[in-house]
């Protein structure tokens, strides 16, 4: 399973770019990448933004190390 950071890098996005696409704070993406807890709706928004960028489905339970509140 890929980590959030691996997916972000595969999508060739910076933390700021992914945060903008997901409509969340940059700090939220940073916390999520570091395994800190994030709200479920924010984690979903991040996964959906990555899925759009990578043109494939990404489920939350497929992201290693993602800690959802």
Phi, psi and omega in degrees: 000135178280153174276168177299318180297318178299319178294318179298316180292322176299323178281355180059047180242145171278169175303316181295317180297316179295319178300317179297314180297326181270352182059046175229169177290150176302322180298328179295315178296317179299314179298316181298319179295330182268009176081008177282152183295139174229153180298148183301319181291330177285319176299319178298316180297320179294314180297320180294321178296318177295319180299317178297316183293321183268355178057047175202162180284136175228118178265149182303322182284359176263001181255112182294134174083001180284123184251105186258134176281000000 
